[in-house]
Structures are given as structure tokens and as C-alpha cells.
Amino acid sequence: MEMPSNESSAPINELPKSSIPNQQVPPQSGFFERRFKLNEHNTTFSTEVIAGITTFMTMVYIVFVNPQILSAAGMDPSGVFVVTCMISAFGCIAMGLVANLPIALAPAMGLNAFFAFSVVVGMGISWQTGMGTIFWGAVCFTLMSALGIRSWILSNIPSCLRIGIPSGIGLLIALVGLSNAGIVVASPATMITVGDLSSLQCVLGALGFFIIVILASRGIHAAVLISIVVVTSIAALMGDVEYTGIVSMPPSIESTFGQLDIAGSLDIALAGVIFSFALVSLFDSSGTMIGVTEKCGITDERGRFPRMKQALMTDSVTSVAGAYMGTSTVTAYIESSAGVAVGGRTGLTAIVTGLLFIVVIFFSPLAAMVPGYAVAGALIYVGILMSSGLAKVNWSDMTEAAPAFITTVMMPFSFSITEGIATGFITYCVMKAGTNRWREIHPGVAIVALLFIIKFVFVDGH
């Protein structure tokens, strides 16, 4: 997730590298050795299975959170639950087979909230059209990966913007979480204010948050899942949740599968949204992959890692498939670091994680019982992780600090990732030009800023 851009007492994305690579393991043989090269990666079958289970436990919360968020856009939560499980399973297994890396994929936190609240609700369009923008963003993302543009963009966009974008998304997610918990509510006088802190919704939402941050700080990988289970159980005991069962056959995905409006989303007014989905996916997924492979000890000084092209294409194609099936953009999850921390080193880890997502499909009644405030703590926690990169901004240089700050705060204040990216690019160019530091403006950055200015003047202005 970017959960996004962060020793046993640290959050998930600050987990230490495992000491397993420095240990001697018994030689492996057979199919799994030939397919995943376990000996070469100094790991074992059992270690990979444990790592896959660990990764799954840290990120399975997405099957409960994603339906909650996308239902705000009018989508069928039961269908979204199944699609979330299916696309996560597909992405994880594909990553394991194609790239042989211990990196898990699932619908991205942040972009799901952007889709539901900013694009569909905020712009007043149908979720089918909104899903079409995700589809085209994923197509652009795939083309950028195939043509090598993805790495070019990553190396040329200023670090202050690369930090500001995930940080802004983090604040936006946190705002959604605070709202879901009833901690903050709308106010005609002050725009936003504190809600009824004595309400059950608020108390349990806050409890869920504190459970997560306390357990995460104590190195417990499944902190988010534990929080959701505890809060939902308390809500059920207090009569605020109706018990509907545990296991059932998977609900139909007919309500979401192939329902996107591909043609209707090709509207000039939605061009900025499509660009935002593509750009944010690029930063989120690429940054996460580099972070996870660094923990594996297989990246070079430029952040490159083995089978990088295959990995980038896998997450790109999975995003296209996810949009068609009916879920938000798919990305690499930083929670994969939890599996790496216990020894996961090959694609077998990701495959085990994917197989467990298939099993979860049969537990849809559990997902239906999770109230909105039970996932509020997870959203706020994700916001903390995503905003941590702000510490890396050069605050003493206003030409770097101002763009990072504007990018970050404009996302929650405008409730739009697109507007945050746009104002960030424009601010960067204005600051560099105004201080006679033209040479620091890369042509690609200038072109993006100009396109956003044109959008504001000729599209949004009419």
C-alpha cells in the first residue's frame, strides 16, 4: 500500500532485514528447487510457506477495507469482496511465477478512496465511468512499463514531489478514516469539526486505531487484522452488528465484472484523473518493489533488482485486469516486507499468499459484518505510514519545501489526488523559475505542469 513509503518494534515498512540469508540451510531438491531456485536464494520450502502466511496475515485486511470504501461509490460490497480476493490471488501468484519475487499485490489503499470519494462522489459520475478511468490509467501504466518510460519518469521527477504525492494520499486516507469513525464531521461554520466523541462509533473507531499502532510498534505483523476482528466482535456483542455466518459459497461478481464504461471514461474532463491513476500507481508500486527487494538484499545502488521488468509488467497487467473485474488499481504491498523479515526470498512466498486469498473467498459473511468504523483505524494507520516520507524533505530550501507541502495538503483539503499532483507540479516550476533555477526543471516536469495549467484554464474553467 503506499501503505505505503517506510527493529522488531517498528511499523511493517520498517522491519529489519532477515538474518536468514547469513545462515546455512540444507540443500533443496525437486520441483520447487528447480522452479524457484531455493538453494540459490539460501531459503527452504518451509521458510517460504511461513513467509507467505506472514505476508498474508499483514495484508488480508484489504478484503474487508476495500469493499467498505468502494461501496461508497455505489458498488456491490459482496461482489467487490470476491473481486478483491480474486485479483489479489491472481497478482500474487503471477508475481511469484513470472518474476520469482516475494512481493504480494492487491488493490491499492489510497487510490480506492480517491476513486470512491473524489472521482465518483466528488465529480458526480457513475462508478462504471470511474472504473473506466482506472482502466485507462492502468493501460497507460502498462505502456509506460513496456516502453521503459516508467523508469525514466521515476528518475526525473523531483524528490520533493515523489515525497509529497504519497504523503498527501496518506493524509487523504486518514481524513476518510477519521470521518468513518465519526471523530471528525462536516460543519457549516468551520467546514470540519470534532464529532460526538462519546458515541459507540467514535469510541470503537479510536479503539481500533490504538490497537493497531500499539501492536505494530510491538512488532506484531497482523496488527490491522487483529484490530478489525476485535472491534467487529465488540460491536456484535453490543448489538451494533448482526451475525450472518462465517462460511458460504462466494457471492456473484456479475454486478462488477466487465461493468466499467471504457468509452464513456474517455472524456477530456477526466484526462487528469486518468493521468493521476497512472502516475500515483507508478510511484506507489515501483517504490514498494524497491523497498521490499532492498530488504532482500538484491537491489543495486540505483534501486534495480533481478527480473525488474517482469515484476513491473506483472503489476501493470494485474491493474488492467482488476479494473475490468471491478476494483481499484492494484499495487505491490509494502507488507510484503513482513514475509521477507521472516525469510521469504522467492516467488513461492507470493504464491502462498495468493493461495490464501483464494481460501478467503469462502468467508464473505465475515466481510459483510465488518462496520465502517472497524476499518477506520486501519485507514488512519496507513495515513501515518504514507506521510512518514515528509521527514526527507529539504525544508531549508523553499523551492523544495513549498512544492512538497502544497502537494501534500492540497489532497485532503481539495479531497482530490489529481488537484494535489497538479498544484504540486505547478508550484515546483514556479518556485524554480522564480528563483532563477530554471536548469533544475526537467522538460518532462515542465510539460506536465503546462498540461495541468491548460486543464485548469480550458477544462475546469468551463
N, C-alpha and C positions, 0 to 999 in steps of 0.2 A: 504494500500500500504505500503511496508515499505519503501506505503508512510509512508512512513514509518517509526522507533524507535527513539514520542517525547512524568487579568483573563479576561475578555472578549476581551482584546486586544492582545491575544496570538494566535499563529497558531492553526490550527484544533486540532493537537495532544497535545495541552497544555491547552485544555479547562478545566475549573474548574468543580468539581462535582456539579451536580444539587442540589438545596436545596429542591427539591420536596419530597425526602424521609422523610424529617423532618416536612412535612406538613400533615395535616389530609385531607383525600379525602373521598368523600361519598362512602359508601359500594356499591359494584357492584354485579350483579347477572346475571344469564343467561348463554348462551353458552360460551361467551368469558371469563367470570369469571371461569367457570369450566375448560376450556381448557388452559388458560394462567395464572390462579391464580392472577388476578389483585389486589385483596384485600391484598393478602399475600405480594405482591411487592409494595403496597401502591401507586398504579397508577390507571388511568382511561382509558377507551376506547379512548376518545378524545385525551388524552395526548399521548397515544401510536401512534395514527394516525399522530398527528403533529410531533412526533419524527421520525416516518418513512419517512415523507415527507422531514424533515430536513436532515436526513442522505442521502436520495436520491439526494437532491439538491447539496450536497457537493461532491458526487462521480459520478454523471452522466457523468462527463467529460470523463470517461473511454470509453464510447461508441463512442466518437469522436477520442480519442487519440489512442486506441488500433488498429483500422483499419489503421490509418496512419502509425503506427510502423510496423505492420505485413505485410503491402503491400510492404515494403522494401525487404521482403523475397520472394516476388513474389506471395503472396496470394491475392485473390479477396477481395478488401476492402468492397464491399457491402455485401458479404457473411459473412465476419468477423464481420461487424457491427451487423448483425442479431444474429450471434452466441454469440457475446459478451452480447447482451441483454438477450438472452435465458438462457445462463449459469449463468449470474448474477441473473436473476429471480429465476432459479432453486435453486441456492446456498442459496440465502436469504430466500426463502420460506422453504427450507429444514431445515435451521438452526433454523428458528422460530418454526417449527412443531416438530422437533426431540429434540432440545436442549433447546427450550424456552428461548433463549438469544437474546438481541438486537444487534446482530453482523451481519453485511452485508458482503457478499462475492462477488468477481468479479475478472477478470483476473489481475494478479499482475503487477504493474509497476516495471520496472527493469528487471524482467525475460522476459517480452515481447521484450525489447530492446536486451537483451542477446541472445534470440532466433534468432531474425531477423538479427542483425548486427554481432554478434560474431560467432554464430553457423552456420547459413545458408550462409551469405555473407562471413564471415571470413574464414570458413572452406571449402567453396565451395561445400556444399552438397545441395540436394533438400530440399524444405520446408517440403515435406512429410516425409523425413527421420528425419529432425529436429523435427518435431512434434512427431515422434516415440520416440525420446529421452525424450520428455516431458511426454509422456505416461508412459514410463518405470520408469521415475523419480517419477511420481505420484503413480504408483503401489508400488514402494519401500516405498514411503511416507505413503501409506495406511497400508502396512505391519508393518512399524515401529510404527504406531499408534495402530494397533490391538494387537501387541505383547508387548507393553509397552516400546519399545526401544526408542521411541521419547522422553519421559520424562527423560530416562537415559542419552541420548546424551545431552539434554539441561542442565542437572545438572553437566555434567563432562567436557564439552568443555570450555576452559579458557575464562574468560570475555573479555580479550583483542581481541580474535578472534571473539567473538559474537558481539563486537562493530565494529570491523574492517570490517566485511563482509557487513552489511547493509550500512556502511559509504562508502565503495568502490563502491557499487552498486549505491549509490546516486551520486557520482562523475561521474560515467559512464553515468548515465541518464542525468546529467547536461551537459556533453560533447555532447551528442546527441541533446539536446535542443539548445545549442549554435550553433551547426552545422546546425540544421534545420532553425534557424533564420538568418544564414549567418554571424553571429558575429565572428565565427572562421572558417577558411578554411584551406585546406591542403597546404603545402608549401614544395617544394623540398629542399629549403635551410635550413629551420628551423623546418621542419616536420609539424608545425602548426603555423598559424599567424592570425592576425585580418583581417576580410573581409571588404567589402565595407560598412562602417557604414552609408552611405547616401542612400543606396538602400531601396526601399519600404519594401522588405522582412526583412531587418535588423531593420528598424525603427518600423514597426508594431510588430515584434517579441519582441523587447525591451519594447514597449508599453504594450504588453500583460503581460510580466513579472512584470512590475511595478504596473499594475492594480491589479494583484494577491497579491503581497506582501503588498501593501498598504491596500487593502480591508481586507486581512486576519489579518493584525495587528490591524485593527479596529473591529475585531470580526464578520465579515460578512462571514457566512458559505459557501455561493455559490460563493466565490471569483473566483475560477477557471472557473466555467461555465460562469460567467459574462464576464470574460476576453476573452474567446473563442468567445462568441456572439459579443462582441464589436469589436474585431479585424476582425472577419469574415465580419461583417457589413461594416466596413470601407473599407475593401478590395473589397467588392462588389460595393460600391459607387465609388471607384476609377477604376473600370473596371477590377480588377485582379481576380475576382471570377464571374462565370456565374451562374445566378439564375436558379435553376432546379425544384423549387417547395418546398412544405413543407410536405405534407402528401401523402403517397402512400401505396399500398399493399407491404408487406415485400418482398425483393428480395429473390431469391432461395439460399439455403445454400448447394446445391448439389456440388459446387466447393470445399467445405471444409469438409463436413460431411463424416466421415469414410475414408478420403483420406490419412490418415497417413500410413507410411511404418513401421509397427510394427517389421517385421522380419529384414528389412534392417538396422534398427537402433541398432540391437544387434551386434554391431561391437566393438571389443576391443578398437579401436581408439576413440570411443565415450563413453567409460565407465566413463571417468572423467566428461563428460558433463552430463550424467545421474545422477552421484553422486552429481554434483553441483546443479542440479534442485531439487533433493530430500533434500539436506542439507539446501539450501537457503530457500526453502519452509518451512522447519521445524522452522528455526529461525524467519522468517517473520511472518507466520501465528500464531505461538504459542505466540510470543512476543506481537503481536497485540491483541490477545484474552485476555491475562493477563492485558494489559494496559486498554482495554475497561471495563473489569469486575472490575478492581480496581476502576475505576470512578463510577461504580455502587455500590461500597462498599461491594462486595460479595466475595472477594478473601481473603485467609488466609495469614499467614506470609510467606508461602512457594510458594505463587503465584497460589495455587489451587483454583478452583471455582466450583460451583454446575454444574453437568451434563457435566463435562470437557471431559470425554471420548466420549460422544455423539457429542460434538462440534468438537473434533479433528477428529473423523471419518467422520463427515459431510463434512468438508472442504477437507479431503483427497479423498473421493469418488467423490466429485464435480470436483476435479482436473483431475481425471481419465476420467470422462465424458466430461470435457472441451477439453481435448486433442483429444478425439475421434471425437468430433464435429468440432474441428478446431480452437482452441485458446490456448494461452499460459497458464501456471499454474495459477490456481485460488487460491486466498488467502483471509484472513479476512482483512477488510479495517479499518485503524485507524480512518477514517472519521465517523465511527460508533459512535465515542465519541461525535460528534456534536448532534446526536439524543439523546444520554444519557444525555448530558448537558441540554436539554430542557425537560427531564423527562422520556425518554424511559427506561423501565426496563424489558420488557418481549419479547418473540419471536414475539409478534404482531407487534412490531416496524419493525423487519426484514421482516416480511411478507408484510407489507405495502410498504416497499422499493422494494421488489421483484415484487409486482404487478405493480408498476410504471415503472419498467424496461420492463415489457410486453407491456405497453402502448407505450413506446418509439420506439418499433419495427416499428411502422407505420410512423415514422418520418425519414426514411432513406434518403430522398432527402437533408435534412439539413446536415446530416453527410457527404454526398458527396461534399458539398460545402465548407467544412472547409479546408483551405490551411494548409500546413505543418507548416508554421511559426506561425499560430494561436495557435498551441498547444505547441510551443517551450517554452513559459513562464511557462506552467504547468510542463514541464519536469525539468526545472531549479529549480522551486519551490520545487518539490519533492526531488530533489537533496539536497536542503538546509535542509529539514526535516530529510532526512535519514542520513545526515552527522552530525547532532547535537549531536549524541552519543559520538563523539570523545572527548567531554569535560569530559567524565567519565574515560578516560584512565589515568592510573597512569604514567604520563610522567617522573616522577623522578626515576622510575625503568626501566632501559633499556631492561630488559628481558620481560617486558610487553609492553613498548612503541614501540620497534622495530617490533615485530610481528603485532601489530595493524597498524602501519604506512605502513609496506610492503604490508599487506593485502589490505589496503585502496588504495594506489597509484598504485599498480600493475593492478588493474581492469581497470581504464581508460587508463593507459599507454600501457597495452597489449591488451586493448579492449576485455577483457575476464574475466568473473567472475570465471571461472574454474582456470585460472592461478593465480588469486588473492588469492583464497582459498588455492591452493596448496602451493604457496610460503609462505603464512602466517603460515600454519601448520608446514612446514619445518623450517622456521625461529624460531618459538616458541621452537621447540625441540632442535635446535642447540644452541639457547641462554641459555636455562635452563641447557642443558648438559655442555656447555662451561663455565658456572659459578658455576658448581658443585651443581646444584639444581635439580638433577635427580628426586627426590621424588615428585616434583611438576608436572612431566609429567605423565598424566593419560595414562594407557595402550592403551585405545581406540584412544587417540590423536596420540600416537606413531605409532600405526598401520596405521592410515590414512596417516600420514606423509610418512611412508615407502612405502605405495601403490603409493603415488604420485611420489616418487623418482623412483620407478620401472617404472611408466608410462613415466616419462621424459627420462629415460635411454633406455628402451627397446621398447617403442611405438613411442614416438615423435622423438627419435633419429634415426629412420629408415624411 
